[in-house]
Amino acid sequence: MQFKDVARVEIADGRTICLDFNGDLSYISHAHSDHVVGKKRNEVVASDPTIHLSGISYNSKLVHDHLKLHPAGHMLGATQVEIKRDGGNFVYTGDFSLADGFTYKGANIVEADELLIESTYGSPDYHFPKKDDLAQILKKEVQSRLQYGNLIFAVYATGKSQELIKILNEHCGITPVVSPDVAKVSEIYTKHGQNLSFINSHSDEATEAFKGNFVGIIPKSQFRPELRMRLTQHYHRPCYFGSLSGWNAKFPSDVYDIALPMSDHADFNDLVEYVDHSDPKKVYVFGAFAEGLSNVLKLRGYQSYAVG
């Protein structure tokens, strides 16, 4: 069974809604690029922040009595969708986090007859520390590195960068210098009520900031190990690099000086907790550890299926 087999759901008026893939009627759970394939939609169901962050165009936005959006945590605008049908309901979590972030509130657990749930970190190897504890560790790491040079974080431009800006602002008293890509997303966050302080690296203000030791943020896709030598030579002082990712819980990379297990996803325990409180008759699991998590759920008495 494939993901699209389950994520193509009939709604009460007889039409079919496509969950996180394109169709005549499309639902977009959040603005990360792996959930937004193509920028054009006919009819769309999504939160306003998700539409703004994803940059999609559409012909109409659907409001339907049998569709309800619930907070998903994860990032600004992320939602789950509940589809009410005769004889029960179907819930799709998208990517979610039960814990609050620094720029979002954690997900609501929605009771479901049928549940389609992510499993990005659906292995018992992944247990994440509390966000406030990570923020305190990050503060110490930042303060230590800034005594000697610059510190550059390579993280996702959408979502993780804004979480990091908020931590640096509120826990470290630091306004980071960010790449134009990160600045563009952060400006949208600001328009939706998030108070973020940052400096665009292409601004005159950044030119002044570069004269002293600074914290920078670049998209993860732009990181290369050779950047360390180039930036050290350019600024005539050491340059350190940081990573914030759930994968650091098990596979911290030695190319980073700071590698913390900070994730905007649910960890293994949270995934199991969601299913237990949702109490579905059927569970469909998708993502990196779908087979393993589905087997765990079967042992807990659920009718569970891994979908590719």
N, C-alpha and C positions, 0 to 999 in steps of 0.2 A: 504494500500500500504506500502511495506517494503522498507528500504533503498536500499537493494541489487536489488530490482526490477528496481530502477531508476539508480543505480550506476553501472549497467552492460550495457555498451553503445557500439553500433555497430559503427565501424569506416569505412572509405571509401573503404578499401580493403575487406570488408565483415567480418572481424574478430571482436571479442568482447573484449573490454578492461574493466577490473574490477578495480573500483576506491576505493583504500584503502582496498581491500581484495584480497585474493590470487586467481589466475586463470592462464590460459595458458599465457595470456598477462596481466600484472598487472601495475597499476600506484600507486606510493607511494607519498603522498603529503608532508610528513615530517616524522621525525624519532621518534616521541613519540610512545611508545609501543602500545597504543590503536589503532594506525593506521598501525602497522606492525605486523601482525599475522603470525607467522612462519618465519623462516630465509632463506628459499630456494625459489627461483623464477625461472621460465623458461625464459620468456622474460619480461623485466622491463622497465618502464618509470619513471625516477626520476632524481633529481639533483645529482651531484657528492657528495656534503656534506651530503645529505640525505642517500645516499648509504653507505658512510663511517661511519656515526653516527649510522645507524641502524644495521650495521654488517651483512647485508644479503649477500647471495651468489646467483649468477644467471648465466644462460647460455649465454644470450645476452642482450644488451641494445638497445632499439628501438629508432631510429630517424625517424620521419614520417612527411611528408609534411602537413598532416591534423591534427597534434597535436602540440599545442604550449603551453609552460610553461610560467607562469607569476608570479612575486614575490607575496608572500602571507604575508610578515611580519612574525609574530608569533615566529620564531626562525631561526637559521642558516639553509639555504638550503630549507626552506619551500616554496612550490609553489602551484599555482592554475593550472588547466589544461583546455585549450580551445580545444574543439573537433569540427572541421569544417565538416559540413555535407551538403548534397544537401538541399538547401532551408533554411539554417541558421546555427547556431552554438549552442553548448552545453557547459556550463561552470560549473566546479566544484570548489568551493572555498577551500575545506578542512578547516582546522582551519586557521583563518587569523586575522590580526590586521591592521587597517588603519593607526594608529599612528606609528611613528618610535619607535623602542626600542633602547637600548644602544648597541646591537650587531647585529641589523638588520634594514633595511629600511622598511617602511610600505608598505602595499599591493597596487597594482594597481587595480582600479575598471575596470572590463572588461564588455563591452556591450555584452549582450547575448539574444538569442531567448528563450533558456531554461536555467534556473539557478538552481543549487543544492547548497544550502547555509547552513552553520552551524548555530546553535542557542544556543550555550553553555550558553551565558548570554542574551538570547532573551526575557528577562522580563524587563518592565519599572523600576523595582527596581534596575537595575544595570547600574550605570553611573560612569565611572572611572575618577579620577583626572588626570591631565597632568603628564607625566612621570618625567619631570624635577622638578615639585613641590613635587612629592613623593620622589625623590632623596634628596631634601633638608630636608624634614621631616626625612627621614632615617638617614641622616648625623647627625642631632641633637640627635636622639634617640641613635645612636651608640656611639657618643661622651659622652653622659650622662651615659650610662651603663658601658663603659670601665673605667670610673673613679673608679668604685667599684669592678669590677670583669670581668668575661668572658661573651661573647655573642655568642650564637650558633643559626644559622638559619637552619631551617628544611624546605627545598624546593626541588623541583624536580631536580634530578641529571642532566637531559638533558634540556637545554634551560634556565630555571629560575635561576639555579645556575650560569651560565655564565653571565646572565644579572646582577646578584647581584655582582659577582666578578668585573665586569666593573664599577658599581656604587661605590663600595668600593675603587677601584683603583683611579678613576678619581675625585670623589666627596669627598672622605674621606681621601685619601692618605694612605690607608690601604691595605696590602697584607694579605688576609685571609688564614687560615689553612683549607684545604679541605680534605674530605675523599678520599680514592683511587678511588672510583666510580666517584666522581665529577672530580677528577684530570684527569682521563682517557678521559672523554668527553671534558674537557677543553683543553687538548693537541690537540685533533682533531680540535677544534675551532682555536687554534693557527696556526695549519698547513694550515687552510683556511683563514688566514689573520687577525684574531682577536688577538690584542695585550692584553693578559690577564696575570696578575701577581698573582700567587698563590703558596702555599706551600703544598706539599703532606704530609698528617698527618703521614705517615710511614717513613718520611725522617729524616736525622740528623738535618736539618734546622728546622723542626717542634719541635724537642726536645728542641732546644734553644728558639723557640717562646713560648713554653708552660711554660717557667720560668716566663714570665710576663703575663699581661692581654692580651687576644687575641680575635679575631673574628674567629669563625669557621663556616663551612658549611657542613651539612650532608644531605643525601637523606631524603626526607619527610617520606619514608617508614621505616626509622630507628628510628624515634622519638618515645619516650615513656615518659609519665609524670614523671616516676620514675628516669629518667636521671638527672633531676635537683639535687636531693639529692646525687646521686652517684658522679656526677662531682663536686659538691660543696665540698664534703668530700675529693675527690681525689686531687683537686687543692688548698684546704684550702682557698677558697674565693668564693663569690657568683657566681652563673651561671644563666644567663638570656637566654630566648629563643625567637626567632623571626619567624614570618610567613609572607610570601608575596603571596597573593592569591586574585583573583577576588572575591571569596566567602566571603572574609572579608568585602566587601562592605555592606553585610546584616547580615552575621553570624560570626562576629569575635569571635574566641575561647578564653575563659578565661584561657586556659592552657599556652598561650603565653604572654610574657611581651610586645612584639611589634607585632601588627597584622595589616598590611597595605593592602589596596585593590589594589595591583599591579598585573595586568594581562597581558598576551601576546595574549589575545583574543580581538575581537571587543566587545564593550558594546552594549546596546540596540540601542542607537542612531546611532552608526556606522553601525549596521546591516541594519537598515532602510535606511540609507544614501546609502549604497552599492546597495540595490535593486532599489532605486529611480534613481540612476545614471546608473545602468546597464540596467534598463528598459526592463525586459524580458516579453515575452508573457506568459510564464509559470514559476512559482517558486515552487521548492520543498525544504522543510525545514526539517532539521534533527537535533537532539540534545535534550538537556534537556528541552527546552521551545518551542519545535517545534509547538505544537498545538496553543499556545498563540500567537507566532509571526506570524504564518500563518493566524490566524484570524485578526490580526492587518493589515497584508498586503492585505487581502480581503477587509477590510474597505477602504483601499487606492486605490482600483480598480484593484488589481492584481488577476490573476487566480492562486491561491496558494493552495498547498497541504502539509500537514504534513506527513512525512514518518518516520516509526519507525525503 
